[in-house]
Amino acid sequence: MTQATGDHSTARYQFLDLLRAIACLGVILQHSLSGAGFIAPTKDGFGQTVFSFGQTGVLIFFFVSGYIIPKSLDGDTASKLKTFWIKRAFRIYPLYFFVFLLTLTLDSVLFQKPTASLPYLVPHLIFVQSWIGYPDYVGGSWTLFIELVWYISIFLLYFIGLQRFDKFVFYFPLISILSLVAISIALDVRLPFGRLTYFLACFMGLLWLRFHTSQITGRFFGVTFGSYLAVIAAALYAGVGIHGQSHDLNPTFQCVINNWAVGVALTAWIMGRRNNQFRFVSLLFPIGIISYSVYLVHAPILDVLKYFNVSGFAFVILAFVVTLPLASITYRLIEKPAMSFGRSLEVRAPKAIAS
């Protein structure tokens, strides 16, 4: 997942870095516990029936994205829109392609898997591979497609000027999802409401931003926030409660509700204390800064640990001990330089346009 607008520490929001850190650590914890055999990835497993650290982490990532992406367009919006996609591309793709190539190399050299043909690789350009049933060479990248849709949505809202109309911005997505819920129930058709509700989480992040910057009233925030929770519960019930698990690795309705309850409560608690220093967890801030690297890099590391038959507590410990330093390296060598280059293009673009 990627939401940061850059590594300019004086302008960073520590509470968002804290949320990112919790999110990416939750994802690693879920996958490492599963890989170690402590949480069985089965239909009746803990992560499918009770609670998923990983799914909750992903939810928190989307709350943060909903908050920070619109914030990055504040100020000189017209100028920022011109370079929006440049910054986003240099934020996402350099590290993504690095992990993509690393995974292909590991598959070919270490795991002795057949080389993937070009048609299986092309969908990775827009992160749709897992959505269309193709092999996924960047673990967790299914979330990047939702992120991309969020980028497109917020860009169009600001480009057209609809971001000023709060009722449209926040209630059009709700009405759309409710319509899909009605269609799903009426036609007895399963729709991917689990992933669609993550998209709604982005709008909830935007709602928090508008409230914190006094662009909406407390009453509007409360009513709209409650409406989102109600619609999300209805959508999840239509997708999971009625139709059940589509396959053994999907969570039950109760598990999904638990994930959302913890994710919303934790995010709301930290958002509510956004002006605090959070000194008691200050060690997590650097992890929040490198969270995108942590999120993408940990998957091939876990694959290597499995290849060498690491198991039990050693698997969990090594997952963190190896991932965090390597993610710090990829951030410094790939992410940070790429973001700096993207910002340099942002500075040049208005000059070029003016000339």
C-alpha positions in Angstrom: 0.0 0.0 0.0 1.2 3.5 -0.7 -0.2 6.8 0.6 2.8 8.9 1.6 3.3 12.2 -0.3 7.0 12.2 0.4 9.6 12.1 3.1 9.5 15.8 4.2 9.7 15.2 8.0 8.6 18.7 9.0 5.3 18.3 7.2 4.6 14.6 8.1 1.7 13.6 10.2 3.0 11.4 13.0 -0.4 9.9 13.7 -0.6 8.7 10.1 2.9 7.2 10.3 1.7 5.4 13.4 -1.3 4.0 11.6 0.8 2.9 8.7 3.2 1.1 11.0 0.4 -0.7 12.8 -1.1 -1.6 9.4 2.0 -3.1 7.8 3.1 -4.9 11.0 -0.4 -6.4 11.1 0.0 -7.7 7.6 3.4 -9.3 8.3 2.1 -10.8 11.6 -0.8 -12.4 9.8 1.2 -13.8 7.0 4.1 -15.0 9.2 1.8 -16.7 11.7 0.1 -18.4 8.8 3.4 -19.4 7.2 4.6 -20.7 10.5 1.5 -22.9 11.0 0.2 -21.1 14.1 -2.8 -19.7 12.2 -4.0 -22.4 9.9 -5.1 -20.9 6.5 -8.2 -23.1 6.4 -12.0 -22.5 6.4 -12.1 -23.0 10.2 -8.9 -21.2 10.9 -8.5 -18.3 13.4 -7.8 -15.8 10.6 -11.0 -16.9 8.7 -13.4 -17.2 11.6 -12.3 -14.8 14.4 -9.9 -12.1 13.4 -7.4 -11.2 10.7 -4.5 -8.9 11.6 -3.7 -8.6 7.9 -7.2 -7.6 6.7 -7.4 -5.1 9.5 -4.1 -3.7 8.5 -5.2 -3.3 4.9 -8.4 -1.5 6.1 -6.3 0.9 8.1 -4.1 1.5 5.0 -7.2 2.6 3.1 -8.3 4.9 5.9 -4.9 6.6 5.7 -5.0 6.8 1.9 -8.4 8.4 2.0 -7.0 11.0 4.4 -3.6 11.9 2.8 -4.3 11.8 -1.0 -6.9 14.6 -0.9 -4.7 16.4 1.6 -1.9 16.4 -1.0 -4.1 18.3 -3.4 -4.9 21.1 -1.0 -3.5 24.6 -1.7 -2.7 25.3 -5.4 -5.0 22.5 -6.6 -4.8 23.4 -10.3 -1.0 23.2 -10.3 -1.0 20.0 -8.2 -3.5 18.2 -10.5 -1.1 18.7 -13.5 1.6 16.7 -11.8 -0.6 14.3 -9.7 0.0 11.3 -11.9 3.7 11.9 -12.2 4.1 11.9 -8.4 1.8 8.9 -8.0 3.7 6.9 -10.7 7.1 7.6 -9.1 5.6 6.8 -5.7 4.2 3.4 -6.7 6.0 1.8 -9.7 9.7 1.8 -9.0 9.5 -0.3 -5.9 6.6 -2.3 -7.4 8.7 -3.2 -10.4 11.7 -4.1 -8.3 9.7 -6.6 -6.2 8.1 -7.9 -9.5 11.5 -8.6 -11.0 12.8 -10.0 -7.7 9.9 -12.4 -7.5 10.4 -13.5 -11.2 14.1 -14.0 -10.5 13.5 -16.1 -7.4 10.9 -18.2 -9.2 13.3 -18.9 -12.0 16.6 -19.3 -10.1 15.7 -20.5 -6.6 12.3 -22.1 -6.8 12.8 -23.6 -10.3 9.4 -22.5 -11.6 8.6 -22.1 -15.3 9.0 -18.6 -16.7 5.7 -16.7 -17.0 4.6 -15.8 -20.5 4.0 -12.1 -21.5 0.2 -12.2 -21.3 0.4 -13.2 -17.7 2.8 -10.3 -16.9 1.0 -7.4 -18.7 -1.9 -7.2 -16.2 0.6 -6.3 -13.5 0.9 -2.9 -15.0 -2.5 -1.9 -13.6 -2.5 -4.4 -10.7 -5.5 -6.5 -12.0 -3.7 -9.8 -12.1 -5.3 -11.4 -9.0 -8.7 -9.9 -9.9 -8.8 -11.8 -13.2 -7.3 -15.0 -11.9 -3.8 -14.6 -13.2 -0.6 -15.4 -11.3 0.4 -12.7 -8.9 4.1 -11.9 -8.8 3.8 -9.1 -6.3 2.2 -10.3 -3.1 -0.7 -8.1 -1.8 -0.8 -6.0 -5.0 -4.6 -6.7 -5.3 -4.9 -3.7 -2.9 -3.0 -1.5 -5.3 -5.8 -1.8 -7.8 -8.3 -0.4 -5.3 -5.8 2.3 -4.5 -5.6 3.1 -8.2 -9.3 3.4 -8.4 -9.2 5.8 -5.4 -6.6 7.9 -7.2 -8.8 8.1 -10.3 -11.8 9.0 -8.2 -10.2 11.7 -6.2 -8.5 13.2 -9.3 -11.8 13.4 -11.2 -13.6 15.0 -8.2 -10.9 17.7 -7.9 -10.5 18.1 -11.7 -14.3 18.6 -12.3 -14.6 20.6 -9.1 -17.1 18.3 -7.4 -15.0 18.0 -4.2 -16.8 21.1 -2.9 -20.2 19.3 -2.8 -19.9 17.3 0.3 -23.3 15.5 0.0 -22.5 14.3 -3.5 -18.9 13.3 -2.6 -19.9 11.2 0.4 -23.4 9.9 -0.5 -23.0 9.0 -4.1 -20.7 6.1 -3.2 -23.1 5.0 -0.5 -26.1 5.0 -2.9 -24.0 3.1 -5.4 -23.0 0.3 -3.0 -26.6 0.1 -1.7 -27.8 -0.4 -5.2 -25.4 -3.2 -5.7 -26.5 -4.7 -2.4 -30.1 -4.7 -3.6 -29.1 -6.3 -7.0 -27.0 -8.9 -5.2 -29.9 -9.9 -2.9 -32.6 -9.7 -5.6 -30.7 -11.8 -8.2 -29.0 -14.0 -5.6 -25.6 -13.0 -7.0 -22.3 -12.8 -5.1 -20.5 -9.5 -5.6 -17.0 -8.7 -4.2 -18.3 -6.5 -1.3 -15.3 -7.3 0.8 -13.1 -5.4 -1.6 -15.8 -2.8 -2.5 -16.1 -1.8 1.2 -12.3 -1.1 1.2 -13.0 1.5 -1.4 -15.6 3.0 0.9 -12.9 3.1 3.6 -11.1 5.7 1.5 -14.1 8.0 1.6 -14.2 7.5 5.4 -10.6 8.7 5.5 -11.6 11.7 3.5 -14.5 12.3 5.9 -12.0 12.4 8.8 -9.9 14.9 6.9 -12.8 17.2 6.2 -13.8 17.1 9.8 -10.3 17.8 11.1 -9.9 20.7 8.8 -13.3 22.1 9.8 -14.8 21.8 6.3 -17.8 19.9 7.6 -19.7 20.1 10.9 -19.6 17.6 13.6 -23.2 16.7 12.9 -22.6 16.0 9.3 -19.5 14.0 10.2 -21.4 11.9 12.8 -24.4 11.2 10.6 -22.3 10.4 7.5 -19.9 8.2 9.4 -22.7 6.2 10.9 -24.3 5.9 7.5 -21.1 4.5 6.1 -20.9 1.9 8.9 -24.5 0.9 8.3 -24.1 0.5 4.5 -20.8 -1.4 5.0 -22.4 -3.8 7.4 -25.2 -4.4 4.9 -22.8 -4.9 2.1 -20.7 -7.3 4.0 -23.8 -9.2 5.1 -24.9 -9.4 1.5 -21.5 -10.6 0.3 -20.5 -12.9 3.2 -23.4 -13.3 5.5 -25.9 -14.5 2.9 -23.6 -16.3 0.4 -21.0 -17.5 2.9 -17.3 -18.0 2.2 -16.5 -18.2 -1.6 -13.5 -20.4 -0.8 -11.7 -21.7 2.3 -9.3 -18.7 2.7 -12.1 -16.1 2.8 -13.2 -14.9 6.2 -16.7 -15.4 7.7 -19.1 -12.6 8.2 -18.3 -12.5 11.9 -14.6 -12.3 11.2 -15.0 -9.5 8.8 -17.2 -7.5 11.3 -14.5 -8.1 13.9 -11.8 -6.8 11.5 -13.8 -3.7 10.8 -14.7 -3.1 14.4 -11.0 -3.2 15.5 -9.8 -1.2 12.5 -12.4 1.6 12.9 -11.9 1.8 16.7 -8.1 1.8 16.5 -8.1 4.4 13.7 -10.7 6.6 15.4 -8.7 6.5 18.7 -5.5 7.6 17.0 -7.2 10.1 14.8 -8.8 11.6 17.9 -5.3 12.0 19.4 -3.7 13.3 16.3 -2.2 16.3 18.1 -0.4 14.1 20.6 3.3 13.2 20.4 2.8 9.5 20.8 6.2 9.3 22.6 5.4 5.8 24.0 5.3 4.4 20.5 7.8 6.7 18.8 9.8 3.7 17.6 7.0 2.9 15.2 7.2 6.1 13.3 10.2 5.0 11.1 8.3 1.8 10.3 5.4 3.9 9.1 7.6 5.9 6.8 8.9 2.6 5.1 5.5 0.9 5.3 5.1 0.6 1.5 8.4 -1.2 1.3 7.5 -3.4 4.2 4.2 -4.3 2.6 5.7 -5.3 -0.8 9.0 -6.7 0.3 7.8 -9.1 3.0 6.1 -11.5 0.5 9.2 -12.8 -1.3 11.1 -13.0 2.0 8.4 -15.3 3.4 8.6 -17.4 0.2 12.4 -17.8 0.7 11.9 -18.8 4.4 9.4 -21.4 3.3 11.9 -22.7 0.7 14.5 -23.3 3.3 12.0 -25.0 5.5 12.0 -22.5 8.3 9.0 -23.0 10.6 7.6 -22.2 14.0 8.7 -19.2 16.0 11.9 -18.9 14.0 9.7 -18.3 10.9 7.8 -15.5 12.6 10.9 -13.9 14.1 12.9 -14.0 10.9 10.0 -12.6 9.0 10.3 -9.4 11.0 14.1 -9.4 11.5 14.8 -9.8 7.8 11.9 -7.7 6.3 12.3 -4.5 8.3 16.0 -3.9 7.5 15.6 -4.9 3.9 12.5 -2.6 3.6 14.6 0.2 5.1 17.2 -0.4 2.4 14.7 -0.5 -0.5 13.1 2.7 0.9 16.4 4.5 0.9 17.7 3.2 -2.4 14.5 2.9 -4.4 11.5 4.6 -2.9 13.0 7.8 -1.6 15.1 8.7 -4.7 12.1 7.9 -6.9 9.8 10.2 -4.9 12.5 12.9 -4.9 12.7 12.6 -8.7 8.9 12.8 -9.0 8.9 16.0 -6.9 11.6 17.5 -9.0 9.4 17.0 -12.0 6.5 18.6 -10.2 8.7 21.7 -9.7 9.7 21.8 -13.4 6.2 21.1 -14.8 4.6 24.5 -13.9 7.6 26.3 -15.3 7.4 24.4 -18.6 3.7 25.0 -18.8 4.2 28.7 -18.1 6.9 29.0 -20.8 
